[in-house]
Amino acid sequence: MKRRTSLKLLSALAGTAGLAGAPAVLAQSNQVIRLVVPYPPGGPLDVIARALAQAVHGSLGQVIVDNRPGAGGNLGADQVAKAAPDGRTIGIGAVATHAINPWLYRKMPYDPIRDFTPITLVAQVPNVLVMNAETAARLKIQNLSDLIGYAKRNPGKLNYGSGGNGSAGHLAGEMFKSQAGLFMVHIPYAGGNPAQLALLSGEVDLNFDNLATASTNIRAGKLKALAVTTAKRASAMPEVPTVAEEGRELGLARFDINTWFGLFGPAGLPADVLQRMNRAFIDAMGQPEVKARLAALMAEASPTTPPQFAAFVKAELTKYEKVVKASGATVD
């Protein structure tokens, strides 16, 4: 009898414990956040997203990275745009999804301003104007002024490669041509790696490449770095001047183009949720693992307030409207 009573008591206590524990489990599940990455696993944005997800676990709860690649990033960005504004779905957006694609694609599933709540800019990655080192030596091009002078004396004789029509490298080249008042032939490739191989082999003369991608060959002497494309010199390679400073007297004083990415929620994200996320992710950018991941990409951490990020996105959208239209690039 005593044994049966004890078993009933234990069962009752276990049931009570289970009920008491239920709200805690539900509370934890309510904190699960889906972080949409609009590109495939293993890429730069995916790597940073996973580092950030881990870094904010203590302040925001569990964050699950959800890769939704397709349509140049539009598919994943649209997942965020169409999500409920309850703080459970956010995403990483980039210069492509929020500044280039709206002018590149004939039909867009979302509005890059109206359909999102900017949370914070995360980082900016410098691009660099690089020449095949042997070509630069043969043409006696030692700096940006030499390049512009040669291109103006020999219109159409220089060519540059990119990862495809409408890619960051293509648009940087078009902006450069427009502001410097010169003509070079654009040769699109099926991605950044083929474009770099073409440059290394001498198939093309120059590229506007990602600094992290090009740095190994720059240091090995295979590529000659003429200038970085950002307004400020890159901390990872401070000896390389900017296009703006080298080309100040040549029409390039305002040249500034880079690859950036940041965090967005759906439109209408509550103010308290927005502020909590902004603080959490800015704190995360200072954590060693996230800093190491950004350093590996030669990315400059760029934390902002939500209003600052919103203004930045609007300015970038305006800037790229002119660049994309001048390039003539479109995607159906």
C-alpha positions as CSV (number, residue, x, y, z in Angstrom):
1,M,0.0,0.0,0.0
2,K,2.8,2.4,1.0
3,R,4.6,1.5,-2.3
4,R,1.5,2.3,-4.4
5,T,1.0,5.6,-2.5
6,S,4.7,6.5,-3.1
7,L,4.4,5.7,-6.8
8,K,1.2,7.8,-7.1
9,L,3.0,10.7,-5.2
10,L,6.0,10.5,-7.4
11,S,3.8,10.4,-10.5
12,A,1.9,13.4,-9.3
13,L,5.0,15.3,-8.6
14,A,6.4,14.4,-12.0
15,G,3.2,15.6,-13.6
16,T,3.4,18.9,-11.6
17,A,7.0,19.3,-12.6
18,G,6.1,18.8,-16.2
19,L,3.4,21.4,-16.1
20,A,5.6,23.8,-14.2
21,G,8.3,23.3,-16.9
22,A,5.9,23.8,-19.8
23,P,5.8,27.7,-19.7
24,A,9.6,27.8,-19.6
25,V,9.8,25.5,-22.7
26,L,7.2,27.6,-24.4
27,A,9.0,30.8,-23.5
28,Q,12.2,29.4,-24.9
29,S,10.5,28.3,-28.1
30,N,9.0,31.8,-28.5
31,Q,12.5,33.2,-28.6
32,V,13.6,31.1,-31.7
33,I,14.5,33.5,-34.5
34,R,14.9,32.5,-38.1
35,L,17.8,34.4,-39.8
36,V,17.3,34.1,-43.5
37,V,20.4,34.2,-45.7
38,P,19.5,34.7,-49.3
39,Y,22.7,32.9,-50.6
40,P,23.9,29.3,-50.4
41,P,25.6,27.7,-47.3
42,G,29.3,28.2,-47.1
43,G,29.5,31.7,-48.7
44,P,30.7,34.8,-46.9
45,L,27.3,36.0,-45.8
46,D,26.4,32.5,-44.5
47,V,29.6,32.4,-42.5
48,I,29.0,35.7,-40.9
49,A,25.3,34.9,-40.3
50,R,26.2,31.8,-38.3
51,A,28.8,33.6,-36.3
52,L,26.3,36.3,-35.4
53,A,23.6,33.7,-34.6
54,Q,25.9,32.1,-32.1
55,A,27.0,35.4,-30.6
56,V,23.5,36.7,-29.9
57,H,22.2,33.5,-28.3
58,G,22.6,34.8,-24.8
59,S,20.6,38.0,-25.5
60,L,18.1,37.0,-28.1
61,G,17.7,33.3,-27.6
62,Q,18.1,30.6,-30.3
63,V,18.7,31.9,-33.8
64,I,18.5,29.4,-36.7
65,V,20.1,30.2,-40.0
66,D,17.9,29.5,-43.0
67,N,19.5,29.6,-46.4
68,R,17.1,30.6,-49.2
69,P,19.2,31.2,-52.3
70,G,17.8,32.1,-55.7
71,A,17.2,34.9,-58.1
72,G,20.3,36.8,-57.1
73,G,19.2,36.9,-53.5
74,N,15.7,38.1,-54.2
75,L,14.1,34.8,-53.1
76,G,15.5,35.0,-49.6
77,A,14.9,38.7,-49.2
78,D,11.3,38.2,-50.2
79,Q,10.9,35.6,-47.4
80,V,11.8,38.4,-44.9
81,A,9.6,41.0,-46.6
82,K,6.6,38.7,-46.5
83,A,7.1,37.5,-42.9
84,A,5.0,38.6,-39.9
85,P,6.7,41.6,-38.1
86,D,6.9,39.8,-34.8
87,G,10.6,39.5,-34.4
88,R,10.7,35.8,-35.3
89,T,12.0,36.3,-38.9
90,I,14.9,38.6,-39.9
91,G,17.4,38.4,-42.7
92,I,20.7,39.4,-44.1
93,G,20.4,41.8,-47.0
94,A,23.2,43.1,-49.2
95,V,24.1,45.7,-51.8
96,A,22.7,43.3,-54.4
97,T,19.3,42.6,-52.7
98,H,18.6,46.2,-51.6
99,A,20.5,48.5,-54.0
100,I,21.3,46.7,-57.3
101,N,18.6,44.2,-58.0
102,P,15.7,46.6,-57.8
103,W,17.2,48.3,-60.9
104,L,18.6,45.2,-62.5
105,Y,15.6,42.9,-62.5
106,R,12.6,43.8,-64.6
107,K,10.2,42.5,-62.0
108,M,10.9,42.5,-58.2
109,P,8.8,40.6,-55.6
110,Y,9.4,43.3,-52.9
111,D,10.2,47.0,-52.4
112,P,13.7,47.4,-50.8
113,I,12.6,50.4,-48.7
114,R,8.8,50.0,-48.0
115,D,8.9,46.2,-47.2
116,F,11.7,46.2,-44.6
117,T,12.8,47.5,-41.2
118,P,16.6,48.1,-41.3
119,I,18.2,46.9,-38.1
120,T,21.9,47.6,-38.5
121,L,24.6,47.6,-41.1
122,V,27.0,44.8,-40.3
123,A,30.0,45.3,-42.6
124,Q,31.5,46.8,-45.7
125,V,34.0,44.8,-47.9
126,P,36.4,46.8,-50.0
127,N,36.8,46.0,-53.7
128,V,40.1,46.7,-55.4
129,L,41.1,47.7,-58.9
130,V,43.8,45.1,-59.9
131,M,45.7,44.5,-63.1
132,N,47.5,41.5,-64.3
133,A,51.1,42.3,-63.1
134,E,52.8,41.3,-66.4
135,T,50.3,43.4,-68.4
136,A,50.8,46.4,-66.1
137,A,54.6,46.1,-66.5
138,R,54.4,45.8,-70.3
139,L,52.1,48.8,-70.6
140,K,54.2,50.8,-68.1
141,I,51.2,51.3,-65.8
142,Q,52.4,51.8,-62.2
143,N,49.4,53.7,-60.8
144,L,45.9,54.9,-61.4
145,S,47.0,58.0,-63.3
146,D,49.0,55.8,-65.7
147,L,46.0,53.5,-66.3
148,I,43.6,56.4,-67.0
149,G,46.1,58.1,-69.3
150,Y,46.7,54.9,-71.3
151,A,42.9,54.2,-71.5
152,K,42.2,57.7,-72.8
153,R,45.0,57.5,-75.4
154,N,43.9,54.0,-76.5
155,P,40.1,53.8,-76.2
156,G,38.8,50.3,-76.2
157,K,42.2,48.6,-76.0
158,L,41.9,47.7,-72.3
159,N,39.3,45.3,-71.2
160,Y,38.1,44.3,-67.7
161,G,36.4,41.1,-66.5
162,S,33.6,40.6,-64.0
163,G,31.5,37.8,-62.5
164,G,28.7,38.7,-64.8
165,N,26.4,41.5,-66.1
166,G,25.1,43.5,-63.2
167,S,27.7,42.1,-60.8
168,A,29.5,44.3,-58.3
169,G,32.7,44.2,-60.4
170,H,30.8,45.1,-63.6
171,L,29.0,48.1,-62.0
172,A,32.3,49.3,-60.4
173,G,33.8,49.3,-63.8
174,E,30.9,51.1,-65.3
175,M,31.1,53.8,-62.6
176,F,34.8,54.1,-63.1
177,K,34.4,54.5,-66.9
178,S,31.7,57.1,-66.5
179,Q,33.4,59.3,-63.9
180,A,36.9,59.1,-65.6
181,G,35.5,59.7,-69.1
182,L,37.1,56.7,-70.8
183,F,36.1,53.5,-72.5
184,M,37.1,49.9,-71.7
185,V,35.6,46.7,-73.0
186,H,33.6,44.7,-70.4
187,I,33.9,40.9,-70.5
188,P,31.4,39.1,-68.3
189,Y,32.2,35.6,-66.9
190,A,30.0,33.0,-65.1
191,G,31.1,34.0,-61.6
192,G,33.9,35.7,-59.7
193,N,36.3,32.7,-59.8
194,P,36.4,32.4,-63.7
195,A,36.8,36.2,-63.9
196,Q,39.8,36.0,-61.6
197,L,41.4,33.1,-63.5
198,A,41.0,35.1,-66.7
199,L,42.8,38.0,-65.1
200,L,45.6,35.8,-63.8
201,S,46.1,34.2,-67.3
202,G,46.2,37.6,-69.0
203,E,42.9,37.0,-70.9
204,V,41.7,40.3,-69.4
205,D,43.7,43.3,-68.4
206,L,42.1,44.3,-65.1
207,N,39.2,43.6,-62.7
208,F,37.4,45.3,-59.9
209,D,37.7,42.4,-57.5
210,N,36.9,41.6,-53.8
211,L,39.9,42.6,-51.7
212,A,39.9,39.3,-49.7
213,T,39.7,37.3,-52.9
214,A,42.5,39.2,-54.6
215,S,44.8,39.7,-51.7
216,T,46.8,36.5,-52.0
217,N,47.7,37.1,-55.6
218,I,48.5,40.8,-54.9
219,R,51.0,39.7,-52.2
220,A,52.4,37.0,-54.5
221,G,53.1,39.7,-57.1
222,K,50.7,38.1,-59.7
223,L,48.3,41.1,-59.5
224,K,49.1,44.7,-59.2
225,A,46.7,46.6,-56.9
226,L,46.2,50.2,-58.2
227,A,43.5,51.4,-55.8
228,V,40.7,50.3,-53.5
229,T,37.2,51.4,-54.4
230,T,36.0,52.6,-51.0
231,A,36.1,56.2,-49.8
232,K,38.7,55.3,-47.2
233,R,41.7,53.1,-47.4
234,A,41.3,49.5,-46.3
235,S,42.7,48.7,-42.9
236,A,43.8,45.2,-44.2
237,M,45.9,46.8,-46.9
238,P,46.5,50.5,-46.0
239,E,49.3,50.9,-48.4
240,V,46.9,50.8,-51.4
241,P,45.4,54.2,-52.1
242,T,41.7,54.8,-52.9
243,V,40.4,55.6,-56.4
244,A,39.0,58.9,-55.0
245,E,42.4,60.1,-53.7
246,E,44.4,58.9,-56.7
247,G,41.8,60.2,-59.1
248,R,40.9,63.5,-57.4
249,E,42.1,65.6,-60.3
250,L,40.7,63.1,-62.9
251,G,37.0,63.3,-62.1
252,L,37.0,60.5,-59.5
253,A,37.0,62.5,-56.3
254,R,33.6,61.1,-55.2
255,F,34.2,57.5,-56.3
256,D,33.0,55.1,-53.6
257,I,31.7,51.6,-54.2
258,N,31.8,48.5,-52.1
259,T,30.1,45.3,-51.1
260,W,28.0,45.7,-47.9
261,F,25.6,43.6,-45.9
262,G,23.3,44.2,-43.0
263,L,20.3,42.9,-41.0
264,F,16.7,43.6,-41.9
265,G,13.3,42.7,-40.4
266,P,9.9,42.9,-42.1
267,A,8.2,46.3,-42.3
268,G,6.5,47.2,-39.1
269,L,8.9,45.6,-36.7
270,P,7.9,46.9,-33.2
271,A,10.2,49.6,-31.8
272,D,11.1,47.6,-28.7
273,V,12.0,44.5,-30.7
274,L,14.0,46.6,-33.1
275,Q,16.0,48.3,-30.4
276,R,16.7,45.0,-28.6
277,M,17.9,43.4,-31.9
278,N,20.0,46.4,-32.8
279,R,21.8,46.4,-29.4
280,A,22.3,42.6,-29.5
281,F,23.8,42.5,-32.9
282,I,26.0,45.5,-32.4
283,D,27.4,43.8,-29.2
284,A,27.9,40.6,-31.2
285,M,30.1,42.4,-33.7
286,G,32.6,43.1,-30.9
287,Q,32.9,39.4,-29.9
288,P,36.1,37.6,-30.9
289,E,34.5,35.0,-33.1
290,V,32.6,37.5,-35.2
291,K,35.6,39.8,-35.4
292,A,37.7,36.9,-36.6
293,R,35.2,36.0,-39.3
294,L,35.0,39.6,-40.5
295,A,38.8,39.9,-40.6
296,A,39.1,36.8,-42.7
297,L,36.9,38.6,-45.3
298,M,38.8,41.8,-44.9
299,A,35.5,43.3,-44.0
300,E,35.1,46.5,-42.0
301,A,32.6,46.2,-39.2
302,S,30.1,49.0,-39.6
303,P,27.5,49.1,-36.8
304,T,24.7,51.7,-37.1
305,T,21.5,52.8,-35.5
306,P,18.3,51.8,-37.5
307,P,17.8,55.3,-38.8
308,Q,21.4,55.5,-40.0
309,F,21.1,52.2,-41.8
310,A,17.8,53.3,-43.3
311,A,19.4,56.5,-44.7
312,F,22.4,54.5,-46.0
313,V,20.2,52.0,-47.9
314,K,18.2,54.9,-49.5
315,A,21.4,56.5,-50.6
316,E,22.8,53.3,-52.0
317,L,19.6,52.6,-53.9
318,T,19.8,56.1,-55.5
319,K,23.5,55.6,-56.4
320,Y,23.0,52.3,-58.1
321,E,20.0,53.5,-60.1
322,K,22.3,55.6,-62.2
323,V,25.1,53.0,-62.4
324,V,22.8,50.1,-63.5
325,K,20.9,52.2,-66.0
326,A,24.2,53.4,-67.5
327,S,25.5,49.8,-67.8
328,G,22.4,48.7,-69.7
329,A,22.4,45.4,-67.7
330,T,19.0,43.8,-67.1
331,V,17.7,40.4,-65.8
332,D,14.3,39.2,-66.9
